């Protein structure tokens, strides 16, 4: 792997860092921190655009870069928005498990975004399996 291919991967890791930071700020649970978490997802989207743009511009596409990008997208655009929505529901409707009022079903809506992101990632992987065949994927060290 050449040094040139590390540049887009580093930008992808910045996307992942923005997603992880967004999760951290959403755990704080205040409106101000939820706004910061939302801005961090926007920053992740910018890094997501520029990593692909840079890889195409430098002709530095790599298999690890493709997989890393998908996993970073899962965190930044699946898990992090799910945490933000979860915290927003808690702020507006109360805690998910309150002994006095019972279980809050609204918090279950927050899981839909990570589910969608996971399904998208699984579909991407299966598309590669059907295009290359299972033997080729195993040869490329893909483990399911």
C-alpha positions, 0 to 999 in steps of 0.5 A, a space after each residue: 500500500 503506497 503512501 498516496 493511499 493513506 491520504 484518503 484513508 486519513 480523511 475517512 478516519 476524520 469522518 469516523 472521529 467526527 461521528 465518535 465525537 458526535 456520540 460523545 456530545 450527544 451523551 451529555 444530554 443538553 440542547 447545546 451539546 446536541 446541537 454540537 453533535 449535529 454540527 459534527 455529523 455535518 462535518 463528518 459529511 464533508 469529510 465523507 465527500 472529500 475522502 472519495 473525492 481525494 481518492 478519485 483525484 489521486 487515483 488512490 482507491 483501495 479495498 481497505 479504503 472502501 471498507 473503512 469508508 462504509 464502517 465510518 459511515 455506519 458510525 457517523 450517519 447511523 449510530 451517531 444520529 440514533 444517539 442524538 434522536 434518543 437524547 432528544 426523545 429523552 429531553 422531550 418525553 422523559 427517560 426510557 425507563 421510569 419506575 413511576 410512568 413505566 416504559 417509554 416506547 418513544 425511545 425505540 424510534 431512535 433505533 431505526 436510523 442505526 438499523 437502516 445504516 446497518 442494512 445499507 452496509 450489509 446490502 453493499 457487502 452482499 452486492 460485492 459478494 454477488 458481483 465477485 462471487 463468494 470464493 473471491 470474497 473469501 480470497 480477499 479475506 472477507 469474513 462474515 
